[in-house]
Amino acid sequence: MNTAGWIGKHFQDVVFFAVIIIVCGEELFLLPDFLPFLFAGAMIVAFCAWVLCHDLFGVSKLLECVGKLALCLTEKTGAVNSLRLDERDLMMANLDGLAGVMEAVTTAEKTYGRQAGSANLIAVSKTKGEEDIRPGLDAGQRLYGENRVQEAAGKWPALREDFPDIELHLIGPLQSNKAKEAVALFDVIHTVDREKIAKALASEMKRQGRDIPCTIQVNTGAEPQKAGIDPKDAPQFLEYCRVEGLNIIGLMCIPPLDDNPGPHFALLRKLADDLGLETLSMGMSGDFETAIQFGATHVRVGSAIFGARDYPQR
């Protein structure tokens, strides 16, 4: 190998190791931000000095190589820093959203004469990954809601290893063939809405030795496309669930999108009072303060905390 080839090869080695030091040191947070750059820069300067002292390479060619190295380092470290900034921005946005909703819940409790802490915040993390959820867990949030059993099963067992006091709520529709997984995974089930699912849940709870609190979903808007029982059928359905052995603690509703939610929340509260039930699961990102006004014990808030949903492309 000629002198130029030898220099070129070793210069590439220096570039490679310098980039590795910067990327790994920064990404893994093993060192303060400035140290990887300082170390990588020292390597490059030392190599350049050695080359010049031995007169192995022309100065102009060496400067050209240093320029290419600078461009390479800028691209590599810029990409890493951009990624890290995006992650930090997302984490801070989630924490800001959580803090804002918690403050709004507290304010609503005071405004409507509710006891402090009587409205429990369920952070709805459907479609969100572990990296979106962990900042809230680190901040102390423990009640989380999921819509789909399969999605929840893919992320919450690992999170529970680090945060064993998580309380996980199923707030989406449940099919009877998912009852086994739901009973094993969730701590509260909000969407009991028909005899078949009530029977399947009761049977599975007995088999697994669990007594999971449940709420009955009521279709307050009589929407044909939406799950939930008719309000007038609530007393009979409650009795059926209790005969089957379910621990029914309250009622849940989702008002029609374009309706004033107040009358629906008032209806659910009256129904719960008539049935002697204390838990009211009602209120989401756009109306949770109104729900607190009408007595909600649990509000289910997602987008106001996590931002827009990341629904997969079909």
N, C-alpha and C positions, 0 to 999 in steps of 0.2 A: 504494500500500500504506500503511495507517495505521501509527501508531507501534507499537502492540502487535504487529501482524503482522510489522513489520520486526524488532522485538526477538526475537519468537518464531523467525523464520527464522534469524537469526544465532546465537541460542542453540543451535538444533539443529546448526548448523555446528560450534560449539565442542564440543558433545557428541560429534559424529561424529569429529572430529579427535582429541579426547582419547582416545576408545575405540581408534581406530586406533593411536595412539602406544603405548598400554598393551599392546594385544594383539600388535602387531608387534614392539615392543621386547622384550617378554618371550618370545614364541614363537621368535623368531629369535636370541635370545641376543646381540643386538647391543650391549646396554647392561647394566650391573649391574641387579639386580632393582629397586632403589629409584628409579633415575633416570627411567624412563618415567612412574612415578606422580608424581614430583616435577614433571616438566615439564608433564604433563597438568593437575595441580593448579594450577600457576602460571598456565596459560592461563585456567582457569576463574575464578580469583580476579581476574586482571587484567580479564577481561570484566565480571565483576560490579561491580568498582570503577568501571569506565568508565560502565556503565549508571547507577549511583547518582549519580555526579558530574554527569551530564548530565540527571538527573531524568527519565529516559525511561520508567521503569518503577516501579511501586510496590514498596516493600520486601517486603510480604507475598507479592506475586505472584512476585517474584524468588526469595524463599526457597522457595516452592513448587516453582519450576523447579529450583533447586539440589537439593532433596530428590529430585526425579525423576531428576536426573542421577546422584546418589549411588547410587540404586537400580540404575540402568542399568549404571553402572560396576561395581558389586558383582556383578551377574549375569554380565556379560561376562568380567571378570577372574577371577571365581570358577570359571567353566566352563573357562577356559584353564588356570588353576592346577591344577584337579582333573585335567584331562587329563594335564598334565605330571607330576603326582605319580603318577598311575597308571603312566605310562611309566617313571618312575624306579623305582617299586616293582617293576615287572616286570623291569627290567634288573638291579636288585640281587638279586632272587629267583633269576634265571638264574645270576648270578655266584656267589651263595651255594651254589646247587645244584652248579655245576661244581666249585667249591673243595672242597665236602664230598665229592664223589665222588672227586676226585683224591687227597684225603687218605685216603679209605677204600682206594683202590687201593694207595697207598704202604704203608699199615698192613698190608694183606693180604700184600703182597710180603714184608715183614719177618717177619710172623707165620709164614708157611709156607716161609721159607727161600729165597725167590725173589730173584734178582738185581734190584737197583733198576732200574726202567725196563723190565723184561722183559715187563710186562703193559701193552699199549698201549690207551689209552682212546679209543674211537670214540663221539663225541657224536651220538646219533641225533636228527636234526632234522626227521623227517617231520611234516608238517602245520604246521610252524612257519615263520613268515615271516622276512624279512631282519632286521627290527627285533629279533627274538628271538635271532638267530644272531650278530649283530655284536658284542654285548658279550663273548661267548666268544672270538671272533676277536681282538678288541682285547686280551684278556687272554692271548693266546698259544696257545689251543687250535687245532689244525690238522687233526686227523682227524675227519671227519664222515661220518655214514651216512644214506642215504636208501633208502626202500622202493620208490618209484615213479620210473621214468625221466622221465615227463612232468612230474611235480611238481618234480623236481630241475632239469630243463632250464629251468624258469621262474624260478629264483632264483639258481642257482650261477654261471652265466656272469658276471653283474654283480658278485657277491661276489669272484670270482676276479680281476677287474680290480684290486681293491684289495688282495687277499691271494693273490698268485700261487703261494704255496707250500702252498696247501690240498691235502690228500689226501682225495679223495672216494671213499667205499665204497658199492657197491650191495649192500644186505643183504636186499632183498625179492625175491620171485619175478620171473623175467624170461621174457617171451614172445619167440619167435624174431623176430617182426616189429618188436621194439624193439631188436634187437641192434645195428643201425647207430648209433642214438642213444646206446646204453649204452657202446659202445666209444669213441665220440667224447667222452663226458662224464666217465666214471668212471676212477679210477686202480686200483681193486681191485674184483673181482666175487666175492662170497661164495657165490653161489647156483647154481652149476652142478650140475644134478640129473638130466639126461637127455641122451641122445645127440643129439637134435634141436637143443637149445640149445648143446651143446658144438660141434657142427658149424657152426652159424650164427655163433657167436662167433669161432671159429677163422678162418672165411672172411672175416669182417668185419675182424678184426685184420690179416690179410694185406693186405686191400685198403687199409686206412688206414695201414699201416706201424706199427702199435702192438703191443707185447708186454705185455699187461696181466696181472699176477698174478691167479690165481683160486684159490678153494677149492671143494671138492666138498661140497655139502650132504648130510648123512647123516640119515636118519629113524630116530634111535635108539630111538624109542618105537613104531615100526611103526604109526603113526597113518595110517589111510587118507585122511583129509582134508588131510594135511600133505605138502608137497613134500619131496623128499629121496630118496636111494637107500637100499635095504636094506643094512645093514652087511656082509652076506655078499657083496654084489655090488660092494663098493668096489674090490677089486683089479682086477677085470675092467674096471670103468668107468674107473679111473685109467689103465689101459693104453690104452683107447680114446681118452681125451682127449689123451694124449701123442702117440699116432699122428696125431691130427688137428692137433697142433702147439700145443695149449694149454699155458701155463705154470702147472701146478698146483703150488701151494706148501703146501697144507694142507687141513684139513677144517673143516666148520662144522656146528653142530647147534642145535636149539631143543627142549629137553626138553618132554614133556607138561606142561601147566599144573599139574596136581594131583599130579605125581610128585615124589619127592625127586630133585633134579637131580644129586646126587653120582654115582650109578651111571651116568647117561648121560654125564657128563663123563669119568668113568673109562674107559668104553667107547670114547669118541672118542679119548682119549689113547692107549690101547692100540692102536687101529686105526691111528692116525697113526704110532706107533712101528714097527708091523709093516710099514708101507708106506714108511718112511723119510721122512716128511713132518714138517716142523718147526712149521708154523703151525696154531694151534688157535683158531678163532673161536667162542667160546662164553661164555655169561654175559650176562645183561641186568640191568635195574634191581633185580630182586628176588633175584638169585642170583650176581652177578658176583664176590663175594668167595669163594664156594664154587668158582666156575670157576677163579679164580686159584690156589686150593689144589690143583686138579687139573691145573694147567699151562697155563691159557689164555694165549695170547700177545696176543689181542685180545678185549676185552670191549665189548659194544655197549649203551650206556646212554642212555636217552632221558628217560623221565618223571622219574627221580631228578634230572635236571639241569634240564629245561625245565618240569616240572609236567605236568598232565593234557593229553592230546591235544585239539586243536581240530578234531574231525572234523566235516565239513559235514553239515548236516541233509538227510535224504533225504525 
